[in-house]
Amino acid sequence: MEAAEGDPLRLWSGSGAAIGDGESGPLFQFLAGGKESCVIDPESVDVAEQVGRLLARADAVIWSADSPFANIAELHPKRLEARHPHLVIVSISPFGLEGPWSDRAATEFTLQAWSGAIVGLGRGAPDRAPVQVGGRVGQFVTGTYTAIGALTGRVNSRRTGRGCLIDLSMLEAIVLSLTYYPVTYHDVMERPWRTERALVLPGVQQAADGLVGIACGTLQQRQDLYVMMDHAEWIEDDAIMSRPAEVSPLIAEWVAERTVDEIRELAIAFRIPNAPVADPSNVATLDHFEARNVFVENPHGNFLQPRQPFQVSSFAWAAPQPPPALGAHHDRLGPVRTHNGGSSGTLPFSGLRVLDMTAFWAGPTSTHLLALLGADVIHLESVVRPDGGRLVGGVSGDIDMWWERSPIHLAGMPTRRVSRSTSPPMRGTSYSSGSSKRATSSWRTSRRGCSIRPDWTTSE
């Protein structure tokens, strides 16, 4: 749904290039491919009635605070929920619909700052201005959570016969995805994760023939890096953490003497995360992307675009479609939707059992959400190689039960965790989540953990 002038993204260009009359920029073509367009004047006296006809025929609606329709009282999400009880409504706003900050202005940069990420992750040298994660990552993360919310709401509405209102805060989405959970860290460790910004080592370094990224998020990875660089003596005091200013030029010198491929081959052998640092001129030519055909030609525009990030064995994705012309589908209306007024006290994914065979971040983030939404998630770990998330966060090994103290691991777990034993050689674990504050504390969930240490208490 657009105003007469169209979605502002139609005329947006990352390079600042002018967009011709009747044309649209590549980002709009990519994001709006296959959609339909309906034009309604937000200033018209019957705007609520016009929109209402569309809402009566929709299953879900995505509302954002920056839309030209956001200031129309009759179209506020809470009014929509009352008037159209069949609808799944997802509201996107910087701070949520309620609270003392709900009417504040915000940008991606200020939201990243409010989240604690700029200091909490040490982004940028302390003697320079703060920096944010580029590429509007917070916007894309919020969009992903929006899609998850809409689909979850739809699953629930098909169970109950009623829609729901999902109040999504962009700030809270950023807290869950772009930080090391500084509030949880402070609560668990009784000190801040960081008090000032700092460059993270090794990070992005200049190799002999280009840039290379090396990430050491755990003690094991740092120790492997020291051995790889023939500085095993750095292990004794964990040199990157204890004297970063001293070892930083030595790391830079070591990297500068080698090519990107040489460094990556070594890092892969030592299981140290690494990557070539690509730019728009060469990213599509990386061998991995070429082999997987990651970038495809948009058939309706002269540019490359990424394909869907996952492939499904049971069906094929539709080919990329063109974006809609402004107002091209104004008169296209479907049947009126109804609801049966049912209700349910169960969470949407109650009864779903998930075996979580993942570690660190991406996998646990997904199963964390499933558990919060009612799924029975069993997190499988090994006594030899536990979930690496337990080892991230600067928790010293001399702290009692250090494997349960990582704020990264704790904040990514639901509030309640109940474990059961499994057949040998695995052993079950039983532990309480304690009282530490987490971004997920308002959710009631159940998640089970399977053994990683033989001295943990087992429960039958």
Residue, then its C-alpha position, 0 to 999 in steps of 0.5 A: m500500500e503506497a501513497a500517490e508519490g509511491d514508496p520512497l525506496r522506489l527512488w533510493s540508490g546506494s550510489g546516489a544515482a538519479i532514478g528515471d521517471g517510471e523507473s525504480g532503484p535496484l533495491f526496490q526492484f529486489l525487495a518488491g519483486g512479485k508484490e502488488s501495489c495499491v495506491i491510497d491517498p492518506e489525506s483523503v477523508d475516507v482513507a480509513e474506509q478504503v484501507g478497511r476494505l483491504l484489511a477485511r480481505a487480508d490475513a496479516v498486515i505489517w505496520s511501520a511507524d514511518s509509513p505515511f499512514a502511521n499517523i491516522a488514528e483509525l489505522h493504529p495497530k491497536r485500533l486495527e486489532a479491535r476492528h479486525p480480530h482475524l488479522v495478524i498485525v505486526s507493528i514495527s517501531p523503533f521502541g515499541l508501541e508503549g513506554p516512555w520512549s515510544d514517540r522518540a525519533a531514532t535512526e539506525f545509528t542511535l538504535q545501535a548506540w542505545s543497544g549497548a553494541i557500540v561500546g559493548l562490542g568495542r567497535g572502533a578505536p577509542d580515540r576516534a568517533p564511534v562507528q556502527v555496523g554498516g549496511r543497515v543491518g539493524q533494518f534487515v534484522t528487524g525485517t527478519y524478526t517481522a517475518i518470523g512474527a507474522l508467520t508465527g501469528r498466522v500459525n497461531s491464528r489457524r489454531t485459534g481462529r483469531g488474529c493477534l497484535i505483535d509489537l516489534s521493537m527495532l531496538e530490542a531486535i538489535v539488542l538480541s542480534l548485534t550485542y554480546y548481551p551487556v546487561t546479562y554480562h553485567d548481571v552475571m559477572e557484576r562488572p561491565w563487559r567493556t567500559e570503552r571502545a577498542l579495536v578487536l584483534p586480529g580483526v581485519q588485517q592487510a595481507a600481501d595481496g588484499l584484506v583478510g578477516i580473522a576472528c578469535g572469539t574464544l580462548q581456544q581460538r586465540q591459543d590456536l592463533y598464537v601457535m599458528m603465528d609461532h608465538a606459543e609463549w603468548i598463551e601464558d598470559d593470553a597476549i591479545m587480551s592482556r597486552p593488545a597494544e604490544v602484540s597488535p603491530l606484531i600480528a599486522e607484520w605477520v599478516a602483511e608477509r603472507t597472501v590472503d590464501e596462505i593465511r586462510e589455508l593456515a587458519i582453516a587448518f587451525r579451525i580459526p574463523n577467517a574470510p577474505v574481505a570482499d568488495p562489490s567488485n569481486v564478491a560475486t567472483l569468490d569461488h564459493f559463491e560461484a559454485r553455489n550460484v549465490f548471485v543471479e542476474n535479475p531478469h527485469g533489471n541490469f544488476l546482480q542480486p543474491r538468491q534465497p539463502f536456503q534451498v528446499s528439497s521439496f519445492a523450487w523457488a519461483a524465479p525472480q519477479p518484477p516489482p509492481a508498477l505504482g498502483a497497478h493492482h488498485d482494484r484487486l480485492g479478494p474474499v472477506r476473511t472471517h474468524n471464529g472467535g476461538s481462543s487457546g492458552t497454548l503457545p504456537f509451537s507447543g507439541l513441536r519437538v526439535l533436536d538442536m545439533t548446533a553451536f555458537w550463534a546462528g543455530p542456537t538463535s533459531t532454536h531459542l526462538l522456537a523454544l520461546l514459542g513453545a517447542d520442546v528443544i533438545h540441545l545436543e552437546s559433546v563432552v569433548r566439544p561443548d557448544g562454543g557459546r559457553l566459551v565466549g564472553g571472557v569468563s575465566g576458567d577459574i570461576d566456579m561452573w564457568w561453563e554455565r556463566s557465559p553471558i552469550h550462552l545464558a542470554g541465548m537460552p530460554t528462561r527455564r531449562v529442564s534436562r533429561s538423561t540419555s543413553p550412554p555415552m551421553r549424560g543428562t544435565s539438570y541446572s537452574s537458570g538462576s536469577s540473572k536478567r535476560a532479554t528473554s525473561s518475559w517468555r515462558t519456555s522449556r528447553r532441555g540440555c543433553s550432557i557435556r560434562p560427566d560431573w553434572t547432575t543427571s536427571e531421569 
